[in-house]
Amino acid sequence: MKSLSGMLLVVFLTTAVALSPRFSRGSETVYTVEGRLEYRAIFPRKTREISFVVAVSNCAWSIVGVSSENQEITSKQVYDGQILTSAVRFPDRVRSQSTIGNDSTLGVESNDMPNSLSDIGAGQIWLAYASACKFSGSTTGLTELVWFVSQELRRDHFKTPTAWMIEPQEPFLPSKVDYYFNSDAFQRAIAGKQMSPSGIGNTAVLTKWASYRVTSFTNTGSISLPRSFYFEAFEPSMSPDRPSTLAYSYRGMLTTVYESVPANAFVHGLGTKTLVQDERMMNPTNPASYIRYVTTTNDIPSTSSLEMIAAADFANRTQLAWQPAPTLWRTIKNWVHRPSAPAPKRPAAQSSPTRTNAAPIK
């Protein structure tokens, strides 16, 4: 098998810089990591390897990944402090089949959580290296899922009871996270009913849904990053008398740390001509499922622009509410540990930074 990390290095620029100008501020927590992730599903039995690169600048982050299942496809997710984009770059032989000649697709959302539809393990990678801003403060509460269950729950920012511990050294990443399943809250959310928040201290019966653990940390300069970690997802038990059963797991290993970020780390998109599915205008009063357009610059237009407003109005009049059409970037092929619904699985891919200031992990 070809080196996935070598493929990633082709995607990012070959020169690292201290900061992309957009994120320059007085005091920054800035780093880039390279690593590997192994995915194992229990049923159906399946394994794959993922090579990833994560760039972090305070609360902004990007994740680029390539799966061993499809090394010709590269995936990149970027949260720039305002929007989340999920890009997929595919090879020329696929581009030749496109009626518009695009070599990539891009999903745009008003979200600050990774999109777990991709098979690169974006949620688990984010949890390990880019989640510090989400887990600051207390050690229990309601948090959004880092794995895929349904697009409706993701759109509605469904949250589940969670407990966590924080590493006491910058960038203060979680060292332990436990997600719990509340059957009543879940069923109400699936039914689209309003529910009152429920935390770990409530009387509802909670069962284990997922667990994350850092097994070792490594220090680079003033920051402490997970050197190895694992994530286990469970088919939650519907009865307190029966334990949850393991559905799949991820095991991650850090290979290299950079005290800088690539110049293009927070650039949205990967291709030279991109088909965009923009979902930022979705809300109860504006039920357009998506707005589609093509870009050759990877620039994301403002939702207040006249073009976007007109496109949203047209979509409202021509699309069915809350029924987005499937596109390459959201094709589902991942095992889903949704209660009583073991599900599918999808492909994605990667990109990486430079060797400047690289600190190999031994």
C-alpha positions as CSV (number, residue, x, y, z in Angstrom):
1,M,0.0,0.0,0.0
2,K,1.3,3.5,-0.8
3,S,2.3,5.8,2.0
4,L,-0.8,7.7,3.0
5,S,1.2,10.3,4.9
6,G,3.3,11.0,1.8
7,M,0.1,11.5,-0.2
8,L,-1.1,14.0,2.4
9,L,2.1,16.1,2.1
10,V,1.3,16.7,-1.5
11,V,-2.0,18.4,-0.7
12,F,-0.7,21.0,1.8
13,L,1.8,23.6,0.8
14,T,5.4,22.7,1.3
15,T,6.2,25.8,3.4
16,A,4.9,26.2,7.0
17,V,4.2,29.6,8.4
18,A,3.5,30.7,12.0
19,L,0.0,31.7,11.2
20,S,-2.4,32.2,8.4
21,P,-2.9,36.0,8.4
22,R,-6.7,35.5,9.0
23,F,-6.0,34.1,12.4
24,S,-3.1,36.4,13.6
25,R,-3.7,37.6,17.1
26,G,-1.6,38.5,20.1
27,S,-1.4,35.1,21.8
28,E,-2.1,31.9,19.8
29,T,-2.2,28.2,20.5
30,V,-1.0,26.9,17.1
31,Y,0.1,23.5,16.1
32,T,-0.2,20.8,13.4
33,V,-0.1,17.1,13.9
34,E,0.2,14.1,11.7
35,G,-1.0,10.7,12.7
36,R,-2.7,7.4,11.9
37,L,-6.0,5.9,12.9
38,E,-7.2,2.3,12.8
39,Y,-10.9,1.6,12.5
40,R,-12.4,-1.8,13.5
41,A,-16.1,-2.7,13.1
42,I,-17.4,-5.7,15.0
43,F,-20.3,-6.6,12.7
44,P,-19.8,-6.7,9.8
45,R,-16.2,-7.3,10.6
46,K,-14.1,-4.6,8.8
47,T,-10.9,-2.7,9.3
48,R,-9.3,0.2,7.6
49,E,-6.4,2.6,8.2
50,I,-6.6,6.4,8.0
51,S,-3.8,8.8,7.7
52,F,-4.6,12.3,9.0
53,V,-3.3,15.8,9.4
54,V,-4.9,18.3,11.9
55,A,-4.1,22.0,12.0
56,V,-5.3,24.1,15.0
57,S,-5.2,27.8,15.7
58,N,-7.1,28.4,18.9
59,C,-10.7,27.4,18.2
60,A,-10.2,27.1,14.4
61,W,-9.2,23.8,13.0
62,S,-8.9,21.7,9.9
63,I,-8.7,18.0,9.4
64,V,-7.4,16.3,6.2
65,G,-7.6,12.6,5.8
66,V,-7.1,9.6,3.4
67,S,-8.6,6.2,4.0
68,S,-6.9,3.0,3.0
69,E,-10.1,2.0,1.3
70,N,-9.8,4.7,-1.3
71,Q,-6.4,6.4,-1.5
72,E,-7.4,8.4,-4.5
73,I,-9.9,10.5,-2.6
74,T,-8.9,13.2,-0.2
75,S,-11.2,14.7,2.4
76,K,-10.8,18.0,4.2
77,Q,-13.0,19.6,6.9
78,V,-12.4,23.2,8.0
79,Y,-14.0,25.2,10.9
80,D,-12.8,28.8,10.6
81,G,-14.6,30.2,13.6
82,Q,-17.8,30.8,11.8
83,I,-18.7,28.0,9.3
84,L,-17.8,24.3,8.7
85,T,-17.0,23.0,5.3
86,S,-16.5,19.4,4.2
87,A,-14.6,18.9,1.0
88,V,-13.9,15.8,-1.1
89,R,-11.3,15.8,-3.9
90,F,-11.5,13.0,-6.4
91,P,-9.2,11.8,-9.2
92,D,-9.3,12.9,-12.9
93,R,-11.0,9.7,-14.0
94,V,-14.0,10.6,-11.8
95,R,-13.9,14.2,-13.0
96,S,-14.2,13.1,-16.6
97,Q,-17.6,11.6,-15.7
98,S,-19.0,14.9,-14.3
99,T,-21.3,16.9,-16.5
100,I,-19.8,20.1,-15.2
101,G,-16.2,19.0,-15.1
102,N,-15.7,19.5,-11.3
103,D,-12.9,17.7,-9.5
104,S,-14.3,18.2,-6.0
105,T,-17.5,18.7,-3.9
106,L,-17.9,20.9,-0.9
107,G,-20.6,21.0,1.8
108,V,-21.1,24.2,3.8
109,E,-22.9,24.3,7.2
110,S,-23.5,26.6,10.1
111,N,-21.8,24.3,12.6
112,D,-18.7,24.1,14.7
113,M,-18.6,20.3,15.0
114,P,-16.9,17.9,12.5
115,N,-19.1,16.1,10.0
116,S,-18.9,12.4,10.8
117,L,-20.3,11.2,7.5
118,S,-16.8,10.9,6.2
119,D,-15.0,7.6,6.8
120,I,-11.8,9.3,7.9
121,G,-12.9,9.4,11.6
122,A,-13.2,13.2,11.6
123,G,-15.1,13.2,14.9
124,Q,-12.6,11.0,16.7
125,I,-9.6,13.0,15.3
126,W,-11.3,16.2,16.3
127,L,-11.9,14.9,19.8
128,A,-8.2,14.0,20.2
129,Y,-6.6,17.2,18.8
130,A,-9.1,20.0,18.2
131,S,-11.8,19.9,20.8
132,A,-10.3,22.0,23.6
133,C,-12.6,25.0,23.1
134,K,-15.7,22.7,23.5
135,F,-14.5,21.0,26.7
136,S,-13.3,24.0,28.7
137,G,-15.0,24.8,32.0
138,S,-17.0,22.1,33.7
139,T,-16.5,18.3,33.6
140,T,-20.1,17.2,32.9
141,G,-22.9,18.4,30.7
142,L,-24.7,17.9,27.4
143,T,-22.5,17.7,24.3
144,E,-23.1,17.0,20.6
145,L,-22.2,13.6,19.1
146,V,-18.8,13.0,17.4
147,W,-20.2,10.1,15.4
148,F,-23.0,9.9,12.9
149,V,-26.5,8.7,13.8
150,S,-28.8,10.8,11.6
151,Q,-28.7,14.0,9.6
152,E,-31.7,15.3,11.5
153,L,-30.0,14.9,14.9
154,R,-26.9,16.7,13.5
155,R,-29.0,19.5,12.0
156,D,-30.8,20.0,15.3
157,H,-27.6,19.9,17.3
158,F,-28.8,16.9,19.4
159,K,-26.9,16.6,22.6
160,T,-26.4,13.7,25.0
161,P,-25.2,13.5,28.7
162,T,-21.4,13.5,28.8
163,A,-18.7,13.4,31.4
164,W,-15.0,14.3,30.8
165,M,-11.6,15.0,32.2
166,I,-9.2,17.6,30.9
167,E,-5.4,17.4,30.6
168,P,-4.0,20.1,32.9
169,Q,-1.5,21.4,30.3
170,E,-2.1,23.5,27.2
171,P,-4.0,23.3,25.0
172,F,-6.2,21.6,27.7
173,L,-7.5,18.8,25.6
174,P,-9.8,16.1,27.1
175,S,-8.0,13.0,28.3
176,K,-11.2,11.0,29.0
177,V,-14.8,11.4,27.6
178,D,-17.8,9.2,28.3
179,Y,-21.0,9.7,26.3
180,Y,-24.3,8.3,27.7
181,F,-27.5,7.3,26.0
182,N,-30.8,8.6,27.3
183,S,-33.5,6.6,25.6
184,D,-36.3,9.0,26.3
185,A,-34.4,12.0,25.0
186,F,-33.2,10.1,22.0
187,Q,-36.7,8.9,21.0
188,R,-38.2,12.3,21.4
189,A,-35.4,13.9,19.3
190,I,-35.9,11.3,16.6
191,A,-39.7,12.0,16.6
192,G,-38.9,15.8,16.3
193,K,-40.5,16.6,19.7
194,Q,-39.3,19.4,21.9
195,M,-37.4,18.0,24.9
196,S,-36.2,19.5,28.2
197,P,-32.5,19.2,28.8
198,S,-31.4,16.1,30.7
199,G,-28.0,15.8,32.4
200,I,-26.1,13.1,34.2
201,G,-27.6,14.1,37.5
202,N,-31.2,13.5,36.4
203,T,-33.3,10.4,37.2
204,A,-33.3,9.1,33.6
205,V,-31.6,5.8,33.0
206,L,-28.4,6.3,31.2
207,T,-26.3,3.6,29.4
208,K,-22.9,3.9,27.8
209,W,-22.9,5.1,24.2
210,A,-19.3,5.9,23.5
211,S,-16.0,6.2,25.4
212,Y,-12.8,8.0,24.6
213,R,-9.4,7.6,26.4
214,V,-6.0,9.0,25.9
215,T,-3.5,6.3,26.8
216,S,-0.4,8.5,26.6
217,F,0.5,12.2,26.1
218,T,3.6,13.7,24.6
219,N,5.0,17.2,25.2
220,T,6.2,19.6,22.4
221,G,7.3,23.0,23.6
222,S,4.6,24.2,26.0
223,I,1.8,22.0,24.7
224,S,0.7,18.4,25.6
225,L,-0.9,16.3,22.9
226,P,-2.3,12.8,22.8
227,R,0.4,10.4,21.6
228,S,-2.1,7.5,21.6
229,F,-5.8,7.2,22.1
230,Y,-8.8,5.0,21.5
231,F,-12.5,5.5,21.0
232,E,-15.1,2.9,21.5
233,A,-18.7,3.1,20.2
234,F,-21.5,1.0,21.7
235,E,-24.9,-0.3,20.7
236,P,-26.6,1.2,23.8
237,S,-28.6,-1.1,26.0
238,M,-32.3,-0.3,26.3
239,S,-32.3,-1.9,29.8
240,P,-30.2,-1.0,32.8
241,D,-29.8,-4.8,33.5
242,R,-27.9,-5.4,30.3
243,P,-24.5,-3.9,29.3
244,S,-24.1,-2.0,26.0
245,T,-22.3,-4.0,23.3
246,L,-19.3,-2.8,21.4
247,A,-20.1,-1.7,17.8
248,Y,-16.8,-0.4,16.6
249,S,-13.6,1.2,17.7
250,Y,-10.8,3.6,16.6
251,R,-7.2,3.6,17.8
252,G,-5.1,6.6,17.0
253,M,-1.3,7.3,17.1
254,L,0.5,10.6,16.7
255,T,3.5,10.5,14.5
256,T,4.7,14.1,14.0
257,V,4.1,17.6,15.6
258,Y,4.7,21.0,14.1
259,E,4.7,24.2,16.0
260,S,3.1,26.0,13.0
261,V,0.2,25.6,10.6
262,P,0.4,25.3,6.8
263,A,-0.4,28.5,4.9
264,N,-3.5,26.9,3.3
265,A,-4.7,25.0,6.4
266,F,-7.9,27.0,6.7
267,V,-8.7,27.4,3.0
268,H,-12.1,25.9,2.3
269,G,-12.1,23.4,-0.5
270,L,-9.5,21.3,-2.3
271,G,-10.3,21.4,-6.0
272,T,-9.9,23.6,-9.0
273,K,-13.6,23.5,-9.8
274,T,-16.0,22.7,-7.0
275,L,-19.6,21.8,-6.8
276,V,-20.9,23.4,-3.5
277,Q,-23.9,22.3,-1.5
278,D,-24.6,25.2,0.9
279,E,-26.9,24.5,3.8
280,R,-26.4,27.7,5.9
281,M,-29.8,29.0,5.0
282,M,-31.7,26.0,6.4
283,N,-34.0,26.9,9.3
284,P,-37.7,26.4,10.2
285,T,-38.8,29.6,8.5
286,N,-36.6,29.0,5.4
287,P,-36.9,25.3,4.8
288,A,-34.7,25.1,1.6
289,S,-32.7,21.9,1.8
290,Y,-29.7,23.3,0.1
291,I,-28.4,25.9,-2.4
292,R,-26.0,24.6,-5.1
293,Y,-23.4,26.6,-7.0
294,V,-20.0,26.1,-8.6
295,T,-16.8,27.9,-7.5
296,T,-13.3,27.9,-8.9
297,T,-11.8,30.0,-6.1
298,N,-13.0,28.1,-3.0
299,D,-14.5,31.4,-1.7
300,I,-17.7,31.0,0.3
301,P,-20.3,33.8,-0.3
302,S,-22.0,35.7,2.5
303,T,-25.5,34.5,3.2
304,S,-26.6,38.2,3.1
305,S,-25.5,38.6,-0.5
306,L,-28.2,39.3,-3.1
307,E,-27.3,36.1,-5.0
308,M,-27.6,33.9,-1.9
309,I,-30.9,35.4,-0.9
310,A,-32.3,34.9,-4.4
311,A,-31.0,31.3,-4.5
312,A,-32.6,30.6,-1.1
313,D,-35.9,32.0,-2.3
314,F,-35.8,29.8,-5.5
315,A,-34.9,26.7,-3.4
316,N,-37.8,27.4,-1.1
317,R,-40.2,27.4,-4.0
318,T,-38.7,24.3,-5.7
319,Q,-37.5,21.9,-3.0
320,L,-39.2,19.8,-0.5
321,A,-38.5,21.0,3.1
322,W,-35.7,19.2,5.0
323,Q,-35.1,16.6,2.2
324,P,-31.6,17.4,0.9
325,A,-30.6,15.4,-2.2
326,P,-27.6,13.1,-1.7
327,T,-24.2,14.3,-2.9
328,L,-20.8,12.8,-3.0
329,W,-19.6,14.5,0.2
330,R,-22.5,13.2,2.2
331,T,-22.8,9.7,0.9
332,I,-23.2,7.5,3.9
333,K,-21.1,4.3,4.2
334,N,-20.1,4.4,7.8
335,W,-21.2,1.9,10.5
336,V,-23.7,3.8,12.5
337,H,-24.3,2.8,16.1
338,R,-27.8,4.1,16.2
339,P,-29.9,2.1,18.7
340,S,-31.5,-1.0,17.0
341,A,-30.2,0.2,13.7
342,P,-26.7,-1.0,12.8
343,A,-26.0,0.9,9.6
344,P,-23.8,1.6,6.6
345,K,-20.5,3.2,5.6
346,R,-18.6,5.7,3.2
347,P,-15.3,6.8,1.6
348,A,-13.1,9.9,2.1
349,A,-9.4,11.1,2.1
350,Q,-6.5,13.5,3.1
351,S,-3.8,16.2,3.0
352,S,-0.8,17.3,5.1
353,P,1.8,20.0,6.1
354,T,5.5,20.5,5.9
355,R,8.7,19.3,7.6
356,T,9.6,22.7,9.0
357,N,9.7,22.5,12.9
358,A,8.7,18.9,12.7
359,A,9.1,16.9,15.9
360,P,8.9,13.2,15.2
361,I,7.2,11.1,17.8
362,K,9.3,8.1,18.8
